[in-house]
Amino acid sequence: MIEGYATREGTSRFRARHEGRSTAIGHFKQFGEYMLTSIGMGTYLGKADDATDALIIDAIKRSVGEGAINVIDTAINYRFQKSERAVGKALKDLVEQGACRRDEIFISTKNGYLTHDADLSMDFWEYIHSNLIRTGVIKAEDISSGYNCIKVSYLDDQLRRSLKNMQLECIDLIYLHNAAEEQLPDLGRERFMQILKEAFEFYEAKRREGLIRYYGMATWDCFRVEPSNPMHINMKDLVDTAGGIAGEGHGFRFIQLPFNMAMHEAATFKNQIIDGNNYTVMEAASLLGINIFTSVPLLQGRLLHRDVMGIVKAETPALACLQFARSSSAIPLVGQKKMAHVEENIRIARVPPLSSDEFSSIIASLVRAA
């Protein structure tokens, strides 16, 4: 097992070693108690095979070694547990080779979706029945129509598998994975909030045991839609739930949602309500002590075919997308495997982010164009 977890001292040490040397001044952000790179690496896409494992491992080692990232994001269902294992292998290699220490790297994963194990010769439902239903971890009725489950016994099982997959003593951040999107339509709001409270109580217990440091919600729609939409979640309600369990020292400190030049609601749509006032997600998060990671900065490549460089000046369309997303108060997570893409993305770390005035001007132009 890889001992320890990310710390203020460790991530600051990583910054001191790289900022102004292999990366630009301003590439690192104060993010809660951490000093994190202004981009992180995601591990979602790719075949569930050993060749893709090797690409992910090499991409992590290259990006961390250059100081371009000290944030790695994964999920137990990504590539059917193989992404977590690749993250663990890469981190173990980096630590053993002296390229970094465990306390310098922030690792997040997600639990909630059903997954089988690509390293076992079992199909999906055979695995679910053998490892989860027959063992009493879950019942068939605990599974949502979107193959999601946030029952505490399931979250416990998945957390332990995630720790084993990544060979970690402690995970820095664990998300409930699209819980609102997959559970609200089936359960209704009252029942969903009760189960969510039970999940938060479970994660607070795991914090006390030293298995995780923080928890959050990784989402797609619920923080971006109208308050009248049945899928809408108000962040203040989640903070109040966590605070009711553990007081001001609660561990609900992170969310994840899409953010890019086409999906910019987090910075432009005032759908979060605090004390009767409306705020954007980014504004509300700042008021509530929540840190934001964002997904799909390139909209899975679809933005590369638009005139994004007419909005943000950069060497390439991909870097224009990353420059936009990293210049917000959030940290974008970019998927990368091919070394050509890794090398391209590393270049953004050598460029200062946009100033707050430049970013605000772009946001205003996107609102006018909407």
TIPA-305729 format. One record per residue (C-alpha): residue number from 1; y, z, x negated. Coordinates in pm, whole numbers. Layout:
# TIPA-305729
<node i="NUM" y="Y" z="Z" x="X"/>
...
# end
This chain:
# TIPA-305729
<node i="1" y="0" z="0" x="0"/>
<node i="2" y="357" z="-71" x="-108"/>
<node i="3" y="534" z="264" x="-98"/>
<node i="4" y="887" z="330" x="25"/>
<node i="5" y="1139" z="142" x="237"/>
<node i="6" y="1481" z="-21" x="210"/>
<node i="7" y="1763" z="221" x="127"/>
<node i="8" y="2139" z="225" x="82"/>
<node i="9" y="2092" z="280" x="-292"/>
<node i="10" y="1827" z="12" x="-330"/>
<node i="11" y="2007" z="-263" x="-143"/>
<node i="12" y="2332" z="-176" x="-324"/>
<node i="13" y="2144" z="-204" x="-654"/>
<node i="14" y="2018" z="-551" x="-552"/>
<node i="15" y="2375" z="-654" x="-473"/>
<node i="16" y="2510" z="-522" x="-802"/>
<node i="17" y="2246" z="-721" x="-991"/>
<node i="18" y="2327" z="-1052" x="-820"/>
<node i="19" y="2674" z="-1066" x="-663"/>
<node i="20" y="2920" z="-1246" x="-888"/>
<node i="21" y="2631" z="-1368" x="-1103"/>
<node i="22" y="2371" z="-1572" x="-912"/>
<node i="23" y="2560" z="-1539" x="-582"/>
<node i="24" y="2921" z="-1559" x="-470"/>
<node i="25" y="3143" z="-1259" x="-415"/>
<node i="26" y="3120" z="-1186" x="-44"/>
<node i="27" y="2759" z="-1296" x="-2"/>
<node i="28" y="2654" z="-938" x="82"/>
<node i="29" y="2742" z="-747" x="400"/>
<node i="30" y="2757" z="-379" x="478"/>
<node i="31" y="2500" z="-363" x="758"/>
<node i="32" y="2455" z="-13" x="890"/>
<node i="33" y="2344" z="192" x="590"/>
<node i="34" y="2235" z="-118" x="397"/>
<node i="35" y="2395" z="-380" x="175"/>
<node i="36" y="2226" z="-702" x="288"/>
<node i="37" y="2257" z="-1069" x="202"/>
<node i="38" y="2454" z="-1276" x="451"/>
<node i="39" y="2144" z="-1482" x="529"/>
<node i="40" y="1785" z="-1369" x="575"/>
<node i="41" y="1457" z="-1557" x="578"/>
<node i="42" y="1246" z="-1614" x="889"/>
<node i="43" y="875" z="-1697" x="890"/>
<node i="44" y="810" z="-1837" x="1239"/>
<node i="45" y="696" z="-2198" x="1208"/>
<node i="46" y="407" z="-2356" x="1021"/>
<node i="47" y="34" z="-2409" x="1042"/>
<node i="48" y="-191" z="-2104" x="1033"/>
<node i="49" y="-351" z="-2204" x="705"/>
<node i="50" y="-360" z="-2094" x="342"/>
<node i="51" y="-144" z="-2386" x="227"/>
<node i="52" y="142" z="-2267" x="448"/>
<node i="53" y="88" z="-1912" x="323"/>
<node i="54" y="146" z="-2038" x="-29"/>
<node i="55" y="467" z="-2214" x="72"/>
<node i="56" y="604" z="-1901" x="241"/>
<node i="57" y="511" z="-1681" x="-55"/>
<node i="58" y="681" z="-1917" x="-301"/>
<node i="59" y="989" z="-1945" x="-77"/>
<node i="60" y="1029" z="-1568" x="-56"/>
<node i="61" y="979" z="-1515" x="-427"/>
<node i="62" y="1227" z="-1789" x="-518"/>
<node i="63" y="1494" z="-1673" x="-269"/>
<node i="64" y="1467" z="-1304" x="-361"/>
<node i="65" y="1453" z="-1384" x="-730"/>
<node i="66" y="1782" z="-1575" x="-706"/>
<node i="67" y="1946" z="-1294" x="-510"/>
<node i="68" y="1999" z="-1528" x="-213"/>
<node i="69" y="1811" z="-1301" x="29"/>
<node i="70" y="1701" z="-942" x="55"/>
<node i="71" y="1615" z="-970" x="427"/>
<node i="72" y="1276" z="-1099" x="543"/>
<node i="73" y="1190" z="-1132" x="912"/>
<node i="74" y="847" z="-1191" x="1062"/>
<node i="75" y="631" z="-1103" x="1365"/>
<node i="76" y="265" z="-1020" x="1412"/>
<node i="77" y="212" z="-1329" x="1630"/>
<node i="78" y="381" z="-1568" x="1384"/>
<node i="79" y="104" z="-1795" x="1264"/>
<node i="80" y="-142" z="-1550" x="1422"/>
<node i="81" y="-86" z="-1264" x="1175"/>
<node i="82" y="-80" z="-1487" x="867"/>
<node i="83" y="300" z="-1478" x="829"/>
<node i="84" y="295" z="-1100" x="801"/>
<node i="85" y="22" z="-1123" x="539"/>
<node i="86" y="219" z="-1382" x="342"/>
<node i="87" y="528" z="-1156" x="350"/>
<node i="88" y="321" z="-864" x="222"/>
<node i="89" y="167" z="-1072" x="-56"/>
<node i="90" y="507" z="-1207" x="-168"/>
<node i="91" y="664" z="-861" x="-173"/>
<node i="92" y="370" z="-714" x="-361"/>
<node i="93" y="397" z="-989" x="-624"/>
<node i="94" y="773" z="-939" x="-658"/>
<node i="95" y="739" z="-563" x="-703"/>
<node i="96" y="451" z="-590" x="-949"/>
<node i="97" y="635" z="-854" x="-1151"/>
<node i="98" y="948" z="-637" x="-1166"/>
<node i="99" y="1164" z="-891" x="-982"/>
<node i="100" y="1270" z="-630" x="-727"/>
<node i="101" y="1188" z="-286" x="-597"/>
<node i="102" y="1067" z="-207" x="-247"/>
<node i="103" y="1387" z="-16" x="-166"/>
<node i="104" y="1594" z="-331" x="-228"/>
<node i="105" y="1428" z="-547" x="39"/>
<node i="106" y="1474" z="-511" x="417"/>
<node i="107" y="1161" z="-610" x="613"/>
<node i="108" y="1153" z="-658" x="991"/>
<node i="109" y="867" z="-754" x="1221"/>
<node i="110" y="807" z="-780" x="1595"/>
<node i="111" y="539" z="-657" x="1833"/>
<node i="112" y="475" z="-744" x="2196"/>
<node i="113" y="318" z="-1086" x="2220"/>
<node i="114" y="-59" z="-1113" x="2227"/>
<node i="115" y="-205" z="-1274" x="1920"/>
<node i="116" y="-543" z="-1338" x="1772"/>
<node i="117" y="-624" z="-1342" x="1399"/>
<node i="118" y="-625" z="-1683" x="1232"/>
<node i="119" y="-837" z="-1545" x="947"/>
<node i="120" y="-1125" z="-1472" x="1186"/>
<node i="121" y="-1352" z="-1735" x="1339"/>
<node i="122" y="-1278" z="-1628" x="1698"/>
<node i="123" y="-1080" z="-1807" x="1965"/>
<node i="124" y="-780" z="-1642" x="2127"/>
<node i="125" y="-939" z="-1482" x="2433"/>
<node i="126" y="-1258" z="-1384" x="2251"/>
<node i="127" y="-1040" z="-1191" x="2006"/>
<node i="128" y="-831" z="-1029" x="2282"/>
<node i="129" y="-1139" z="-914" x="2473"/>
<node i="130" y="-1328" z="-793" x="2165"/>
<node i="131" y="-1042" z="-612" x="1989"/>
<node i="132" y="-814" z="-499" x="2270"/>
<node i="133" y="-972" z="-495" x="2615"/>
<node i="134" y="-1327" z="-382" x="2536"/>
<node i="135" y="-1191" z="-116" x="2298"/>
<node i="136" y="-966" z="23" x="2571"/>
<node i="137" y="-636" z="-52" x="2398"/>
<node i="138" y="-516" z="-250" x="2701"/>
<node i="139" y="-637" z="-363" x="3040"/>
<node i="140" y="-608" z="-719" x="3163"/>
<node i="141" y="-338" z="-615" x="3410"/>
<node i="142" y="-120" z="-484" x="3123"/>
<node i="143" y="-66" z="-843" x="3005"/>
<node i="144" y="240" z="-1022" x="3145"/>
<node i="145" y="232" z="-1379" x="3269"/>
<node i="146" y="391" z="-1472" x="2935"/>
<node i="147" y="110" z="-1304" x="2732"/>
<node i="148" y="330" z="-1010" x="2640"/>
<node i="149" y="250" z="-638" x="2650"/>
<node i="150" y="467" z="-335" x="2572"/>
<node i="151" y="223" z="-65" x="2676"/>
<node i="152" y="239" z="217" x="2421"/>
<node i="153" y="-130" z="197" x="2327"/>
<node i="154" y="-83" z="-173" x="2249"/>
<node i="155" y="234" z="-117" x="2046"/>
<node i="156" y="49" z="150" x="1847"/>
<node i="157" y="-240" z="-86" x="1776"/>
<node i="158" y="-6" z="-367" x="1673"/>
<node i="159" y="214" z="-147" x="1453"/>
<node i="160" y="-90" z="-33" x="1257"/>
<node i="161" y="-206" z="-392" x="1217"/>
<node i="162" y="141" z="-496" x="1101"/>
<node i="163" y="149" z="-219" x="840"/>
<node i="164" y="-194" z="-325" x="716"/>
<node i="165" y="-107" z="-697" x="719"/>
<node i="166" y="202" z="-641" x="504"/>
<node i="167" y="47" z="-363" x="294"/>
<node i="168" y="350" z="-147" x="371"/>
<node i="169" y="378" z="228" x="391"/>
<node i="170" y="685" z="191" x="614"/>
<node i="171" y="850" z="-97" x="804"/>
<node i="172" y="1231" z="-101" x="798"/>
<node i="173" y="1274" z="-246" x="1147"/>
<node i="174" y="1037" z="-327" x="1430"/>
<node i="175" y="1146" z="-516" x="1740"/>
<node i="176" y="1010" z="-542" x="2089"/>
<node i="177" y="957" z="-917" x="2101"/>
<node i="178" y="1121" z="-1093" x="2400"/>
<node i="179" y="1031" z="-794" x="2617"/>
<node i="180" y="1298" z="-855" x="2880"/>
<node i="181" y="1227" z="-1226" x="2905"/>
<node i="182" y="852" z="-1177" x="2945"/>
<node i="183" y="838" z="-850" x="3142"/>
<node i="184" y="1133" z="-843" x="3384"/>
<node i="185" y="1006" z="-1126" x="3609"/>
<node i="186" y="671" z="-949" x="3651"/>
<node i="187" y="775" z="-584" x="3665"/>
<node i="188" y="1121" z="-576" x="3817"/>
<node i="189" y="1410" z="-388" x="3658"/>
<node i="190" y="1324" z="-30" x="3752"/>
<node i="191" y="965" z="-46" x="3626"/>
<node i="192" y="1071" z="-243" x="3318"/>
<node i="193" y="1328" z="19" x="3218"/>
<node i="194" y="1069" z="295" x="3258"/>
<node i="195" y="818" z="116" x="3033"/>
<node i="196" y="1098" z="38" x="2789"/>
<node i="197" y="1184" z="408" x="2774"/>
<node i="198" y="820" z="488" x="2696"/>
<node i="199" y="827" z="228" x="2416"/>
<node i="200" y="1145" z="381" x="2272"/>
<node i="201" y="982" z="727" x="2284"/>
<node i="202" y="684" z="586" x="2095"/>
<node i="203" y="904" z="431" x="1827"/>
<node i="204" y="1101" z="753" x="1785"/>
<node i="205" y="768" z="930" x="1722"/>
<node i="206" y="674" z="668" x="1463"/>
<node i="207" y="1010" z="722" x="1294"/>
<node i="208" y="932" z="1091" x="1262"/>
<node i="209" y="593" z="1001" x="1112"/>
<node i="210" y="765" z="779" x="854"/>
<node i="211" y="592" z="456" x="966"/>
<node i="212" y="914" z="281" x="1072"/>
<node i="213" y="1282" z="337" x="1000"/>
<node i="214" y="1447" z="167" x="1299"/>
<node i="215" y="1359" z="-30" x="1611"/>
<node i="216" y="1533" z="-290" x="1825"/>
<node i="217" y="1495" z="-582" x="2062"/>
<node i="218" y="1444" z="-943" x="1953"/>
<node i="219" y="1552" z="-1164" x="2242"/>
<node i="220" y="1623" z="-1516" x="2360"/>
<node i="221" y="1810" z="-1505" x="2693"/>
<node i="222" y="1882" z="-1150" x="2805"/>
<node i="223" y="2196" z="-1089" x="2596"/>
<node i="224" y="2339" z="-1439" x="2659"/>
<node i="225" y="2331" z="-1475" x="3040"/>
<node i="226" y="2569" z="-1376" x="3320"/>
<node i="227" y="2558" z="-1008" x="3429"/>
<node i="228" y="2449" z="-1133" x="3772"/>
<node i="229" y="2143" z="-1304" x="3623"/>
<node i="230" y="1820" z="-1105" x="3688"/>
<node i="231" y="1736" z="-1151" x="3318"/>
<node i="232" y="2059" z="-989" x="3195"/>
<node i="233" y="2043" z="-673" x="2983"/>
<node i="234" y="2347" z="-458" x="2915"/>
<node i="235" y="2329" z="-321" x="2562"/>
<node i="236" y="2497" z="7" x="2660"/>
<node i="237" y="2201" z="86" x="2888"/>
<node i="238" y="1961" z="52" x="2594"/>
<node i="239" y="2175" z="271" x="2369"/>
<node i="240" y="2196" z="532" x="2644"/>
<node i="241" y="1818" z="523" x="2685"/>
<node i="242" y="1763" z="574" x="2312"/>
<node i="243" y="2030" z="843" x="2296"/>
<node i="244" y="1869" z="1027" x="2585"/>
<node i="245" y="1548" z="1042" x="2383"/>
<node i="246" y="1674" z="1125" x="2035"/>
<node i="247" y="2046" z="1197" x="2058"/>
<node i="248" y="2307" z="1037" x="1835"/>
<node i="249" y="2051" z="997" x="1557"/>
<node i="250" y="1837" z="756" x="1760"/>
<node i="251" y="1675" z="459" x="1588"/>
<node i="252" y="1777" z="179" x="1826"/>
<node i="253" y="2021" z="12" x="1588"/>
<node i="254" y="1938" z="-361" x="1583"/>
<node i="255" y="1911" z="-659" x="1812"/>
<node i="256" y="1828" z="-1024" x="1752"/>
<node i="257" y="1942" z="-1324" x="1956"/>
<node i="258" y="2014" z="-1695" x="1905"/>
<node i="259" y="2349" z="-1792" x="1758"/>
<node i="260" y="2466" z="-2128" x="1632"/>
<node i="261" y="2735" z="-2388" x="1700"/>
<node i="262" y="2568" z="-2485" x="2027"/>
<node i="263" y="2453" z="-2139" x="2137"/>
<node i="264" y="2757" z="-1930" x="2051"/>
<node i="265" y="2757" z="-1692" x="2350"/>
<node i="266" y="2724" z="-1383" x="2129"/>
<node i="267" y="3080" z="-1445" x="2003"/>
<node i="268" y="3235" z="-1615" x="2304"/>
<node i="269" y="3089" z="-1482" x="2631"/>
<node i="270" y="3209" z="-1142" x="2756"/>
<node i="271" y="2893" z="-1038" x="2943"/>
<node i="272" y="2852" z="-684" x="2807"/>
<node i="273" y="3004" z="-397" x="3004"/>
<node i="274" y="3112" z="-66" x="2849"/>
<node i="275" y="3312" z="185" x="3054"/>
<node i="276" y="3415" z="-87" x="3297"/>
<node i="277" y="3541" z="-326" x="3028"/>
<node i="278" y="3386" z="-661" x="2938"/>
<node i="279" y="3297" z="-750" x="2579"/>
<node i="280" y="3104" z="-1014" x="2389"/>
<node i="281" y="2771" z="-909" x="2239"/>
<node i="282" y="2930" z="-894" x="1894"/>
<node i="283" y="3219" z="-682" x="2019"/>
<node i="284" y="2990" z="-449" x="2213"/>
<node i="285" y="2753" z="-412" x="1920"/>
<node i="286" y="3041" z="-302" x="1697"/>
<node i="287" y="3146" z="-39" x="1951"/>
<node i="288" y="2790" z="86" x="2004"/>
<node i="289" y="2677" z="102" x="1641"/>
<node i="290" y="2434" z="-189" x="1675"/>
<node i="291" y="2370" z="-446" x="1400"/>
<node i="292" y="2289" z="-806" x="1490"/>
<node i="293" y="2050" z="-1051" x="1331"/>
<node i="294" y="2062" z="-1402" x="1472"/>
<node i="295" y="1798" z="-1671" x="1505"/>
<node i="296" y="1792" z="-2054" x="1507"/>
<node i="297" y="2111" z="-2116" x="1301"/>
<node i="298" y="2006" z="-2484" x="1277"/>
<node i="299" y="1865" z="-2487" x="1634"/>
<node i="300" y="1528" z="-2572" x="1474"/>
<node i="301" y="1685" z="-2877" x="1309"/>
<node i="302" y="1846" z="-3027" x="1618"/>
<node i="303" y="2199" z="-2947" x="1500"/>
<node i="304" y="2146" z="-3152" x="1186"/>
<node i="305" y="2190" z="-3467" x="1394"/>
<node i="306" y="2532" z="-3361" x="1525"/>
<node i="307" y="2872" z="-3371" x="1356"/>
<node i="308" y="2857" z="-3011" x="1240"/>
<node i="309" y="3037" z="-3094" x="916"/>
<node i="310" y="3336" z="-3196" x="1127"/>
<node i="311" y="3347" z="-2832" x="1240"/>
<node i="312" y="3257" z="-2654" x="916"/>
<node i="313" y="3309" z="-2815" x="576"/>
<node i="314" y="2997" z="-2791" x="358"/>
<node i="315" y="2778" z="-2994" x="125"/>
<node i="316" y="2519" z="-3073" x="392"/>
<node i="317" y="2476" z="-3028" x="769"/>
<node i="318" y="2225" z="-2748" x="711"/>
<node i="319" y="2471" z="-2557" x="493"/>
<node i="320" y="2747" z="-2611" x="751"/>
<node i="321" y="2525" z="-2445" x="1013"/>
<node i="322" y="2442" z="-2156" x="782"/>
<node i="323" y="2805" z="-2113" x="679"/>
<node i="324" y="2909" z="-2085" x="1044"/>
<node i="325" y="2639" z="-1833" x="1137"/>
<node i="326" y="2677" z="-1614" x="826"/>
<node i="327" y="3054" z="-1591" x="866"/>
<node i="328" y="3017" z="-1393" x="1189"/>
<node i="329" y="2952" z="-1018" x="1192"/>
<node i="330" y="2579" z="-1094" x="1218"/>
<node i="331" y="2318" z="-1208" x="966"/>
<node i="332" y="2136" z="-1534" x="1047"/>
<node i="333" y="1766" z="-1578" x="975"/>
<node i="334" y="1668" z="-1921" x="848"/>
<node i="335" y="1313" z="-2051" x="836"/>
<node i="336" y="1227" z="-2222" x="509"/>
<node i="337" y="904" z="-2327" x="339"/>
<node i="338" y="946" z="-2656" x="156"/>
<node i="339" y="1101" z="-2591" x="-183"/>
<node i="340" y="1364" z="-2860" x="-130"/>
<node i="341" y="1489" z="-2669" x="176"/>
<node i="342" y="1470" z="-2339" x="-13"/>
<node i="343" y="1682" z="-2476" x="-295"/>
<node i="344" y="1933" z="-2621" x="-48"/>
<node i="345" y="1964" z="-2292" x="138"/>
<node i="346" y="2002" z="-2094" x="-185"/>
<node i="347" y="2322" z="-2292" x="-246"/>
<node i="348" y="2496" z="-2124" x="48"/>
<node i="349" y="2462" z="-1791" x="-134"/>
<node i="350" y="2681" z="-1935" x="-410"/>
<node i="351" y="2966" z="-2004" x="-165"/>
<node i="352" y="3189" z="-1733" x="-12"/>
<node i="353" y="3166" z="-1704" x="367"/>
<node i="354" y="3454" z="-1823" x="583"/>
<node i="355" y="3743" z="-1583" x="624"/>
<node i="356" y="3771" z="-1401" x="956"/>
<node i="357" y="4069" z="-1621" x="1049"/>
<node i="358" y="3875" z="-1940" x="969"/>
<node i="359" y="3576" z="-1821" x="1171"/>
<node i="360" y="3795" z="-1718" x="1466"/>
<node i="361" y="3963" z="-2059" x="1463"/>
<node i="362" y="3625" z="-2233" x="1481"/>
<node i="363" y="3512" z="-2006" x="1764"/>
<node i="364" y="3830" z="-2087" x="1955"/>
<node i="365" y="3770" z="-2460" x="1908"/>
<node i="366" y="3414" z="-2427" x="2036"/>
<node i="367" y="3538" z="-2242" x="2346"/>
<node i="368" y="3796" z="-2516" x="2414"/>
<node i="369" y="3529" z="-2785" x="2376"/>
<node i="370" y="3282" z="-2610" x="2608"/>
# end
